[in-house]
Amino acid sequence: MVYNYLILAYILMSWFPNARESSIGQFIGRLVEPYLSIFRRFIPPIGGVLDLSPIVAFIALRFIQSGVMYLLDMLFSLFR
């Protein structure tokens, strides 16, 4: 969940001038940008402005979270 909030904060920072250039913006960018760049390779911005890759990144992260929770549930149910 924390990573979801970091991605959201990074997206919202793009709406404010120079927010991503601040020390907090650069820190969040170092954490989030490697993950988002995976999706940006396959999903170009619409009209050169609207970047939809974070939406796909959120959906992929949700599937990953669900899969990990399912695997942990199966693993712990073996020990009951």
Backbone as a printed PyTorch tensor [residue, N CA C, xyz], in Angstrom:
tensor([[[  0.8200,  -1.2030,   0.0000],
         [  0.0000,   0.0000,   0.0000],
         [  0.8620,   1.2640,   0.0000]],

        [[  1.9820,   1.2130,   0.6960],
         [  2.8510,   2.3830,   0.7530],
         [  3.3480,   2.7490,  -0.6420]],

        [[  3.7000,   1.7220,  -1.4260],
         [  4.1940,   1.9910,  -2.7790],
         [  3.1110,   2.6170,  -3.6500]],

        [[  1.8660,   2.2100,  -3.4580],
         [  0.7480,   2.8430,  -4.1740],
         [  0.6860,   4.3320,  -3.8540]],

        [[  0.8470,   4.6620,  -2.5830],
         [  0.8100,   6.0690,  -2.1800],
         [  1.9970,   6.8450,  -2.7390]],

        [[  3.1540,   6.2020,  -2.8270],
         [  4.3110,   6.8700,  -3.4170],
         [  4.0830,   7.1700,  -4.8950]],

        [[  3.4980,   6.2150,  -5.6180],
         [  3.1880,   6.4360,  -7.0310],
         [  2.1810,   7.5810,  -7.1650]],

        [[  1.1580,   7.5640,  -6.3360],
         [  0.1470,   8.6200,  -6.3790],
         [  0.7640,   9.9860,  -6.0790]],

        [[  1.6200,  10.0610,  -5.0800],
         [  2.2870,  11.3250,  -4.7500],
         [  3.1440,  11.7990,  -5.9160]],

        [[  3.8310,  10.8800,  -6.5640],
         [  4.6830,  11.2370,  -7.6990],
         [  3.8510,  11.7650,  -8.8640]],

        [[  2.7040,  11.1570,  -9.0930],
         [  1.8080,  11.6300, -10.1480],
         [  1.2830,  13.0260,  -9.8130]],

        [[  0.8450,  13.2220,  -8.5820],
         [  0.3120,  14.5260,  -8.1900],
         [  1.3820,  15.6140,  -8.2420]],

        [[  2.6300,  15.2430,  -7.9870],
         [  3.7180,  16.2200,  -8.0540],
         [  3.8940,  16.7800,  -9.4640]],

        [[  3.4910,  16.0060, -10.4700],
         [  3.6340,  16.4930, -11.8440],
         [  2.6920,  17.6520, -12.1350]],

        [[  1.6850,  17.8500, -11.3110],
         [  0.7380,  18.9400, -11.5070],
         [  1.2690,  20.2720, -10.9860]],

        [[  2.2990,  20.2280, -10.1520],
         [  2.8270,  21.4420,  -9.5340],
         [  4.2200,  21.7340, -10.0790]],

        [[  4.4540,  22.9720, -10.4790],
         [  5.7610,  23.3200, -11.0420],
         [  6.8910,  23.0840, -10.0260]],

        [[  7.9410,  22.4840, -10.4830],
         [  9.1640,  22.2420,  -9.7160],
         [  9.0050,  21.3030,  -8.5180]],

        [[  7.8670,  20.6500,  -8.3720],
         [  7.6850,  19.7480,  -7.2310],
         [  8.5630,  18.5050,  -7.3680]],

        [[  8.7050,  17.9930,  -8.5810],
         [  9.5420,  16.8100,  -8.7750],
         [ 11.0320,  17.1240,  -8.6480]],

        [[ 11.3890,  18.3860,  -8.7800],
         [ 12.7920,  18.7670,  -8.6530],
         [ 13.1980,  18.9990,  -7.2070]],

        [[ 12.2350,  19.0230,  -6.2860],
         [ 12.5600,  19.1910,  -4.8720],
         [ 13.2500,  17.9260,  -4.3580]],

        [[ 13.8250,  18.0090,  -3.1870],
         [ 14.5330,  16.8450,  -2.6380],
         [ 13.5730,  15.6880,  -2.3820]],

        [[ 12.3700,  15.9770,  -1.9190],
         [ 11.3770,  14.9150,  -1.6980],
         [ 10.9390,  14.3300,  -3.0350]],

        [[ 10.7210,  15.1860,  -4.0160],
         [ 10.3270,  14.7180,  -5.3450],
         [ 11.3770,  13.8330,  -5.9830]],

        [[ 12.6450,  14.1960,  -5.8230],
         [ 13.7210,  13.3810,  -6.3700],
         [ 13.8220,  12.0530,  -5.6470]],

        [[ 13.6090,  12.0550,  -4.3290],
         [ 13.6450,  10.8130,  -3.5600],
         [ 12.5340,   9.8660,  -4.0000]],

        [[ 11.3230,  10.3980,  -4.1020],
         [ 10.1890,   9.5760,  -4.5450],
         [ 10.4200,   9.0990,  -5.9770]],

        [[ 10.9610,   9.9600,  -6.8100],
         [ 11.2540,   9.5870,  -8.1900],
         [ 12.2280,   8.4260,  -8.2910]],

        [[ 13.2540,   8.4120,  -7.4320],
         [ 14.2030,   7.2930,  -7.4400],
         [ 13.5460,   5.9820,  -7.0330]],

        [[ 12.5110,   6.0580,  -6.2040],
         [ 11.8170,   4.8510,  -5.7760],
         [ 10.7890,   4.3720,  -6.8010]],

        [[ 10.1110,   5.3020,  -7.4420],
         [  8.9540,   4.9890,  -8.2800],
         [  9.2990,   4.8730,  -9.7640]],

        [[ 10.2080,   5.6970, -10.2260],
         [ 10.4890,   5.7710, -11.6630],
         [ 10.9530,   4.4450, -12.2710]],

        [[ 11.7720,   3.6250, -11.6110],
         [ 12.1420,   2.3340, -12.2300],
         [ 10.9310,   1.4400, -12.5180]],

        [[  9.9560,   1.4340, -11.6260],
         [  8.7490,   0.6300, -11.8270],
         [  7.8920,   1.2210, -12.9500]],

        [[  7.7080,   2.5390, -12.9500],
         [  6.8870,   3.1720, -13.9860],
         [  7.5320,   3.0880, -15.3620]],

        [[  8.8520,   3.1000, -15.4170],
         [  9.5330,   3.0630, -16.7170],
         [  9.2710,   1.7550, -17.4640]],

        [[  9.0020,   0.6860, -16.7340],
         [  8.6450,  -0.5940, -17.3710],
         [  7.3980,  -0.4090, -18.2320]],

        [[  6.4140,   0.2710, -17.7020],
         [  5.1470,   0.4580, -18.4050],
         [  5.2440,   1.5460, -19.4660]],

        [[  6.0960,   2.5290, -19.2460],
         [  6.2550,   3.6020, -20.2300],
         [  6.9010,   3.1110, -21.5130]],

        [[  7.6520,   2.0160, -21.4300],
         [  8.2400,   1.4510, -22.6480],
         [  7.1740,   0.9270, -23.5930]],

        [[  6.0570,   0.4470, -23.0480],
         [  5.0130,  -0.1820, -23.8550],
         [  3.8060,   0.7190, -24.1000]],

        [[  3.6080,   1.7310, -23.2580],
         [  2.4250,   2.5850, -23.3580],
         [  2.8830,   4.0270, -23.5890]],

        [[  2.8440,   4.4840, -24.8280],
         [  3.2620,   5.8740, -25.0880],
         [  2.2060,   6.8560, -24.5820]],

        [[  2.6290,   8.0670, -24.2450],
         [  1.6580,   9.0880, -23.8140],
         [  0.6920,   9.4360, -24.9420]],

        [[ -0.5370,   9.6860, -24.5970],
         [ -1.5530,  10.0690, -25.5770],
         [ -1.3870,  11.5550, -25.8910]],

        [[ -1.1850,  11.8530, -27.1470],
         [ -0.9910,  13.2280, -27.5610],
         [  0.3000,  13.8290, -27.0490]],

        [[  1.1930,  12.9940, -26.5600],
         [  2.4590,  13.4740, -26.0350],
         [  2.3520,  14.0940, -24.6530]],

        [[  1.1420,  14.1240, -24.0810],
         [  0.9360,  14.8010, -22.8030],
         [  0.3630,  13.8770, -21.7320]],

        [[ -0.6480,  13.1010, -22.0680],
         [ -1.3720,  12.2900, -21.0990],
         [ -0.7100,  10.9230, -20.9570]],

        [[ -0.0870,  10.6890, -19.8160],
         [  0.6230,   9.4440, -19.5440],
         [ -0.3020,   8.4850, -18.7950]],

        [[ -0.7010,   7.4070, -19.4610],
         [ -1.5900,   6.4190, -18.8500],
         [ -0.8370,   5.2680, -18.1790]],

        [[  0.4740,   5.2630, -18.2790],
         [  1.2460,   4.1590, -17.7090],
         [  1.0780,   4.0280, -16.1930]],

        [[  0.9090,   5.1000, -15.4170],
         [  0.6820,   4.8970, -13.9830],
         [ -0.6050,   4.1450, -13.6630]],

        [[ -1.6260,   4.3170, -14.4900],
         [ -2.8770,   3.5810, -14.2550],
         [ -2.6430,   2.0890, -14.4370]],

        [[ -1.9430,   1.7320, -15.5060],
         [ -1.6240,   0.3220, -15.7440],
         [ -0.7010,  -0.1900, -14.6470]],

        [[  0.2140,   0.6520, -14.1790],
         [  1.1170,   0.2580, -13.0950],
         [  0.3380,  -0.0120, -11.8100]],

        [[ -0.6680,   0.8080, -11.5180],
         [ -1.5230,   0.5680, -10.3500],
         [ -2.2410,  -0.7720, -10.4680]],

        [[ -2.7910,  -1.0560, -11.6370],
         [ -3.5210,  -2.3130, -11.8460],
         [ -2.5830,  -3.5000, -11.7030]],

        [[ -1.3940,  -3.4180, -12.2950],
         [ -0.4190,  -4.5090, -12.1840],
         [  0.0120,  -4.7100, -10.7350]],

        [[  0.2250,  -3.6170, -10.0240],
         [  0.6170,  -3.7270,  -8.6220],
         [ -0.4870,  -4.3750,  -7.7960]],

        [[ -1.7140,  -4.0720,  -8.1190],
         [ -2.8510,  -4.6940,  -7.4050],
         [ -2.8920,  -6.2000,  -7.6550]],

        [[ -2.6460,  -6.6140,  -8.9080],
         [ -2.6000,  -8.0480,  -9.2060],
         [ -1.4480,  -8.7190,  -8.4700]],

        [[ -0.3160,  -8.0580,  -8.4010],
         [  0.8370,  -8.6090,  -7.6880],
         [  0.5130,  -8.7580,  -6.2050]],

        [[ -0.1030,  -7.7370,  -5.6190],
         [ -0.4790,  -7.7940,  -4.2080],
         [ -1.4630,  -8.9320,  -3.9470]],

        [[ -2.4370,  -9.0860,  -4.8270],
         [ -3.4220, -10.1580,  -4.6690],
         [ -2.7560, -11.5250,  -4.7710]],

        [[ -1.8350, -11.6660,  -5.7050],
         [ -1.1350, -12.9310,  -5.8700],
         [ -0.2770, -13.2740,  -4.6760]],

        [[  0.4220, -12.2940,  -4.1440],
         [  1.2590, -12.5360,  -2.9640],
         [  0.3910, -12.8960,  -1.7650]],

        [[ -0.7150, -12.2000,  -1.5850],
         [ -1.6120, -12.5160,  -0.4660],
         [ -2.1900, -13.9180,  -0.6060]],

        [[ -2.5270, -14.3150,  -1.8160],
         [ -3.0450, -15.6570,  -2.0500],
         [ -1.9900, -16.7080,  -1.7240]],

        [[ -0.7580, -16.4750,  -2.1800],
         [  0.3180, -17.4300,  -1.8970],
         [  0.6110, -17.5210,  -0.4040]],

        [[  0.6060, -16.3880,   0.2820],
         [  0.8310, -16.4160,   1.7270],
         [ -0.2970, -17.1390,   2.4490]],

        [[ -1.5230, -16.9280,   2.0000],
         [ -2.6580, -17.6160,   2.5990],
         [ -2.5490, -19.1230,   2.3960]],

        [[ -2.1490, -19.5300,   1.2060],
         [ -1.9880, -20.9650,   0.9380],
         [ -0.8500, -21.5400,   1.7750]],

        [[  0.2380, -20.7980,   1.8990],
         [  1.3930, -21.2660,   2.6590],
         [  1.0450, -21.4340,   4.1320]],

        [[  0.3590, -20.4500,   4.7170],
         [  0.0140, -20.5440,   6.1200],
         [ -1.0890, -21.5380,   6.3900]],

        [[ -1.9240, -21.8200,   5.4020],
         [ -2.9640, -22.8320,   5.6020],
         [ -2.3670, -24.2370,   5.6340]],

        [[ -1.1840, -24.4170,   5.0700],
         [ -0.5180, -25.7100,   5.1350],
         [ -0.0290, -26.0290,   6.5420]],

        [[  0.2410, -25.0000,   7.3330],
         [  0.7860, -25.2100,   8.6630],
         [ -0.2790, -25.2640,   9.7370]],

        [[ -1.5340, -25.1870,   9.3990],
         [ -2.6190, -25.2490,  10.3890],
         [ -3.0170, -26.6600,  10.6690]]])
